Amino acid sequence: MKVVTSAHELPSGCAFVPTMGALHAGHASLFTIAKKVHTNVVASIFVNPLQFEKQEDLDKYPRTPIEDIDLAANSGVTHLWLPHYSEIYPEGFSTIKAGPIANLYEGKSRPGHFDGVVTVVRRLFDLVKPNFAVFGEKDFQQLILIEEIAQGIEIVRAPIIREADGLAMSSRNVRLTPEGRSTAAVISRALSLAKSESELREMLSSEPQLTLDYADFIDEETFQPAQRDSTSVRAIVAGWINSVRLIDNMRMEARA
């Protein structure tokens, strides 16, 4: 694996996996998928300040550079790009606005977050010029918004990777206390068992350590509340445990 600090050192043509570091097995699964669609796998590590609402959240974001390099090298990455801030955001750069879906759910709770996400992804795409880009379904709303700005880049969806107890893997999980970490499994458990939106909310609301933000069944095509005739329904959940924001989602198949 080649570690580079400039986009000029990247190959022409690749499968691209942008990350903010603190890599884990979920990221490794994205790299593995990328390797299946292209011989060149480019991963980037850039903690994007534009998608954080508070400076303290940016400061708290976990950074594990040595471990990240090892994991990337062992997971099929051929080029690990560690860009400087000035390469991503040169003087006079312009931000872009995310689509209307950005005002819902995560966007409603975190104003401006998705504008920061699509701005950095668009900049990364312009610099890397990948054939493919791999994004996980865990950040499902983000995935939909990125598909809207792909402009000829094929977006490959990757399934959520979970811990043994079902918790969706996230770099934020390390900030949970042992008790909070054990409690967090209630989210995936409720998603797996609930047969209705009201049942999902009831299961999650029964856990006192979880401060629920939302728990809804949506139509994947419109991101509006699911209707009886919705053919693609997904449950989405967000809340806080130990002041750590956790999100998860699951496709809702017909349940008896």
Beta strands, then each sheet from edge to edge (+ up, - down):
strand 1: 2-4
strand 2: 15-19
strand 3: 41-45
strand 4: 79-81
strand 5: 132-136
strand 6: 154-158
strand 7: 211-219
strand 8: 233-241
strand 9: 244-251
sheet 1: 1+ 4+ 3+ 2+ 5+ 6+
sheet 2: 7+ 8- 9+
end
